[in-house]
Amino acid sequence: MTSPRHVIFGSGAVGLATYEALRRRGESVRIVNRSGHAAVPDDIEVVRGDARDRAFSVGVGEGAAVVYQTLNPPYPEWSSQFPALQAGVLAAAEAAGARLVSMENVYMYGRPNGRPLTEDRPHDAHTKKGQLRGRMARDLLAAHAAGRVEVAIGRASDYFGPRGGAQSNLGDRVFPAALEGRTATVLGDLDQPHTYSYIPDIGEALAVLGEHADAPGQVWHLPNDPDTRSTRQLVETIYELAGASKTKLRRVPTLLLRLLALRNPTLRELLEMQYQFEEPFVVDSSLITSKLDLAATPVDQALDDTLATYRSAPR
């Protein structure tokens, strides 16, 4: 059996969006995850294994032209798992002579302090997850600078869209509620402008980073609609698109979040990231638009398309 040109580590929302972008191009794809199962057609190879095992990762990446890192361990396990997962994927790309496209978030920048986040922003994270992300990004860029492997890094803000699920602030707690006329629940200050990245745009952009000659050696903010709205405005649009007569929305009070976090390790880890919703949080993606000709799906269309996936899903 011929080796696929593209190997995707991870089959979450971003991994599957990347797979879909590659399939639209007619590319051959292998998906690697811990279960050996993914929501893809039967003709797509899905390999079970642990990316922390370098020998396994090197073997499963053999023959690839591009390797994609879309893994995202549970928040409480970031420190113990994430660096080893990245090291395994890096080893796979290096051994295959493949380009490595790594999916990241924007935690490493720290507080916006009133300014949009751009790719040249210094790493000034005050959170342990942000500091970890910064170290991991520097490791990848150092490997590229040393000539070990071509690396292109894509960074997205909080995402929404198909398969966003409960992990998305604009996900399972919002879209079904809008369709059913119930009250939606979100985290953070409802009225601060906040950049949300659309999952299909993330997948398309990662595929472009895998093929564009100018992509390696650079951090790219993946396309966002420059019309940055508040969470409240976005939820109001979702209810309007759903045909609801009235928006019903509440935020989870910070005190309640802190109380729940006493028993929930994931919520405990989430608390340190709440600064992102305390002031305008705008992620500038004009670089990828001007240099690689990639633009985001207009936000109203993205919300409507996401709503359609919830309409068609079993309740």
C-alpha positions in Angstrom: 0.0 0.0 0.0 1.4 3.4 -1.0 2.2 5.8 1.8 -0.2 8.8 1.9 1.2 12.3 1.2 -0.4 13.8 4.2 -0.4 12.4 7.8 -2.6 14.2 10.3 -1.9 13.6 14.0 -5.3 14.1 15.8 -8.9 13.6 14.8 -10.7 16.4 16.7 -12.5 19.2 15.1 -9.4 20.8 13.7 -7.8 17.5 12.5 -11.0 16.5 10.7 -11.4 20.0 9.1 -7.8 19.7 7.8 -8.7 16.2 6.5 -11.7 17.7 4.6 -9.6 20.5 3.1 -7.1 18.0 1.9 -9.7 15.6 0.5 -11.2 18.5 -1.5 -7.8 18.7 -3.2 -7.8 15.0 -4.0 -4.9 14.4 -1.6 -4.2 11.0 0.1 -4.5 11.2 3.9 -3.7 9.1 6.9 -5.2 10.0 10.3 -3.4 9.1 13.6 -5.2 9.0 16.9 -5.4 7.0 20.1 -8.6 5.1 19.3 -8.1 4.0 15.7 -11.5 5.4 14.9 -12.6 8.7 13.3 -15.7 10.1 11.6 -14.3 9.6 8.1 -15.2 7.4 5.2 -14.1 3.8 5.3 -11.4 4.3 2.6 -9.5 6.7 4.9 -6.8 5.0 6.9 -7.0 5.7 10.6 -4.1 4.4 12.7 -4.2 3.8 16.4 -1.2 4.8 18.5 0.4 7.2 20.9 2.3 10.0 19.3 4.5 10.2 22.4 6.1 7.0 21.2 8.7 8.3 18.8 9.3 5.0 17.1 5.6 4.7 16.4 5.3 8.2 15.2 8.3 7.8 12.9 6.8 4.6 11.5 3.4 6.0 10.9 4.8 9.1 9.2 7.1 7.2 6.8 6.7 8.5 3.2 4.7 11.6 4.1 5.3 14.9 2.4 3.4 16.9 5.0 2.7 16.1 8.7 0.1 18.0 10.6 0.1 18.4 14.4 -3.5 19.0 15.5 -3.3 17.1 18.8 -4.8 18.7 21.9 -4.6 16.8 25.2 -7.1 17.6 28.0 -6.3 20.8 29.8 -5.2 19.1 33.1 -2.7 16.9 31.1 -1.0 19.7 29.1 2.2 19.8 31.1 2.6 16.1 31.3 1.6 15.2 27.7 1.9 18.1 25.3 5.7 18.5 24.9 6.1 14.7 24.4 3.3 14.6 21.8 4.9 17.5 19.9 8.3 15.8 20.1 6.9 12.6 18.6 5.2 14.5 15.7 8.4 16.5 15.1 10.4 13.3 15.0 8.0 11.9 12.4 8.3 14.9 10.1 12.1 15.0 10.5 12.5 11.3 9.7 10.3 11.5 6.6 11.8 14.8 5.4 8.3 16.2 5.5 7.0 19.7 6.2 5.5 20.0 9.7 2.4 22.1 10.0 1.6 22.8 13.6 -1.7 24.0 15.0 -1.4 26.4 17.9 -3.5 28.9 19.8 -2.6 32.4 21.0 -2.0 31.8 24.7 1.7 32.6 24.5 1.1 36.3 24.0 -0.6 36.9 27.3 -2.8 39.9 27.8 -3.7 42.0 24.8 -3.4 45.3 26.8 -5.6 47.1 24.4 -3.8 46.1 21.2 -4.7 43.5 18.5 -2.5 40.4 18.6 -0.1 40.1 15.7 2.4 37.4 14.8 5.4 39.6 15.9 3.9 40.1 19.4 6.4 39.0 22.1 5.6 36.0 24.2 4.5 37.6 27.5 2.2 34.9 28.9 1.5 35.0 32.7 -0.3 31.7 32.6 1.3 28.3 32.8 -0.4 27.1 29.7 0.7 30.2 27.8 4.3 29.8 28.9 4.2 26.1 27.8 2.8 27.0 24.4 5.6 29.6 24.0 8.3 27.0 24.8 6.8 24.5 22.4 6.6 27.1 19.6 10.2 28.1 20.1 11.3 24.5 20.0 9.6 24.1 16.6 11.1 27.3 15.1 14.5 26.3 16.5 14.2 23.0 14.6 13.4 24.9 11.5 16.3 27.3 11.9 18.7 24.4 12.4 17.6 22.9 9.1 16.2 19.8 10.7 12.7 20.1 9.3 10.5 22.7 7.5 8.0 24.1 10.0 5.0 26.3 9.4 2.9 27.3 12.5 -0.8 28.3 12.3 -2.4 30.0 15.3 -6.1 30.4 15.8 -8.3 32.1 18.5 -11.2 30.4 20.3 -12.9 28.4 17.7 -16.5 27.6 16.7 -18.1 25.6 13.9 -18.8 22.0 12.9 -17.7 19.6 15.7 -16.9 22.5 18.0 -18.9 20.8 20.6 -18.8 21.6 24.3 -15.2 22.8 24.1 -16.3 25.9 22.1 -17.8 28.9 23.9 -20.0 29.2 20.8 -20.9 25.5 20.7 -23.2 23.1 22.4 -24.3 25.6 25.0 -25.4 28.1 22.4 -26.6 26.6 19.0 -29.0 24.0 20.3 -30.5 26.5 22.8 -31.1 29.0 19.9 -32.8 26.3 17.9 -35.0 25.3 20.8 -35.7 28.7 22.2 -33.8 28.0 25.4 -31.3 30.1 27.3 -27.7 29.9 26.0 -24.8 29.9 28.5 -21.4 31.3 27.8 -18.2 32.1 29.7 -16.6 35.6 30.1 -17.7 39.2 29.7 -20.5 39.2 27.1 -19.8 42.6 25.8 -16.0 42.6 25.0 -15.1 42.3 21.4 -13.6 38.8 20.9 -12.1 37.0 17.9 -13.5 33.6 17.2 -12.0 31.4 14.5 -14.2 29.3 12.2 -13.1 25.6 12.2 -13.4 25.0 8.4 -11.3 28.2 7.9 -8.7 26.7 10.2 -8.6 23.4 8.3 -8.3 25.1 4.9 -5.5 27.4 6.2 -3.5 24.5 7.6 -3.8 22.7 4.2 -2.5 25.9 2.5 0.4 26.0 5.0 1.2 22.5 4.0 1.5 23.4 0.3 2.5 27.0 -0.1 6.2 27.7 -0.8 6.3 30.8 1.4 4.7 29.2 4.5 7.7 27.6 6.3 9.7 29.3 8.9 6.8 31.6 9.9 4.0 31.9 12.4 0.7 32.7 10.7 -2.5 33.8 12.4 -5.2 31.8 10.6 -8.0 33.8 8.9 -10.5 35.6 11.1 -13.3 37.9 9.9 -12.0 41.4 10.6 -15.5 42.3 11.8 -14.7 41.5 15.4 -17.9 41.4 17.5 -18.7 40.8 21.1 -19.9 37.4 22.3 -23.3 38.9 23.0 -23.6 40.2 19.4 -22.6 36.8 18.0 -25.1 35.0 20.1 -27.8 37.5 19.1 -27.0 36.8 15.4 -27.2 33.0 16.0 -30.7 33.4 17.6 -31.8 35.6 14.7 -30.5 33.1 12.1 -32.3 30.4 14.1 -35.6 32.2 13.7 -36.0 32.8 17.5 -38.1 35.8 18.5 -35.8 36.7 21.4 -32.3 36.1 22.5 -32.0 34.3 25.8 -28.4 34.5 27.2 -26.6 34.2 30.5 -23.0 34.1 31.5 -21.5 31.7 34.0 -20.6 33.9 37.0 -16.9 33.9 37.9 -17.7 33.0 41.5 -19.7 29.9 40.4 -16.9 28.9 38.0 -14.5 29.1 40.9 -16.7 27.0 43.1 -17.2 24.4 40.4 -13.5 24.3 39.7 -12.8 23.0 43.2 -14.0 19.6 42.1 -13.5 19.8 38.3 -9.8 19.8 37.2 -10.7 21.0 33.7 -12.5 24.1 35.0 -9.6 24.7 37.3 -7.3 24.9 34.3 -9.8 27.1 32.5 -9.8 29.8 35.2 -6.4 31.1 34.3 -7.5 31.8 30.7 -10.5 33.9 31.6 -8.3 37.1 31.1 -9.0 36.6 27.4 -12.6 37.8 28.0 -11.9 40.7 30.3 -10.9 43.2 27.6 -11.1 43.4 23.8 -9.4 40.3 22.4 -8.7 40.8 18.8 -6.5 38.5 16.7 -5.2 40.2 13.6 -4.9 37.8 10.6 -4.1 40.3 7.9 -0.6 38.8 7.3 -2.0 35.5 5.9 -4.5 37.4 3.8 -1.9 39.7 2.2 0.8 37.1 1.8 -1.0 33.8 1.2 -4.3 35.2 -0.2 -6.4 33.5 2.5 -9.5 35.2 3.8 -12.0 34.1 6.5 -15.6 33.1 5.8 -17.8 36.1 6.6 -18.9 35.6 10.2 -22.7 35.6 9.5 -22.2 32.9 6.9 -20.0 30.9 9.2 -22.6 31.1 12.0 -25.4 30.1 9.6 -23.4 27.2 8.3 -22.7 26.0 11.9 -26.4 26.4 12.7 -27.2 24.1 9.8 -24.9 21.3 11.2 -26.8 21.5 14.5 -30.2 21.5 12.7 -29.3 18.3 10.9 -27.7 16.6 14.0 -29.7 14.2 16.2 -31.0 16.1 19.2 
